[in-house]
C-alpha cells in the first residue's frame, strides 16, 4: 500500500487507528491552534481529539502529489462539541505534508478555510 492509500484510510478512520509510522520522529506540525515538533506530541493531539469530541469525521475531498516530495489533502473535519447543547461543528481546510528522503512525513501543516472566530461561533449556532 502506498502512502496516498494509507492516508486515505487514516482519514476514513480518524481519529482512530492512525498510521503514526508514516511520520518522522521529529515531524513538524502546525495548524491555527498548535505548533510543535515530534510524533509523540502529534499522537497526543489526535488522542485528545478522540477523547474530547464525539462523532468526529474527517471527510477527504481530494489528495494528490503537488511535487514528488509534497502531498496535499483537502478535507472537512467535523465533530459534536462537548457542551450540553451538543452543536455539530466543522472546519473546512487543506493540509500540506512534506516528505523526507526516507518517504516519511517531516512536516504537516494544516490550513483552515475559516477563521478561529468562525469556528467558535459554531458553538452558538452561527455558521
Buried (B, 14 or more C-beta within 10 A) or exposed (E): EEBEEBBBBBBEEBBEEBBEEBBBEEBBBBBBEEEEBBBEEBEEBBEEBBEEBEEBBBBBEEBEEEEEEEBBBBBBBBBBBEEEEEEEBBBBBBBBBBBEEEEBBBBBBBEBEBEEEEBEBBEEEEE
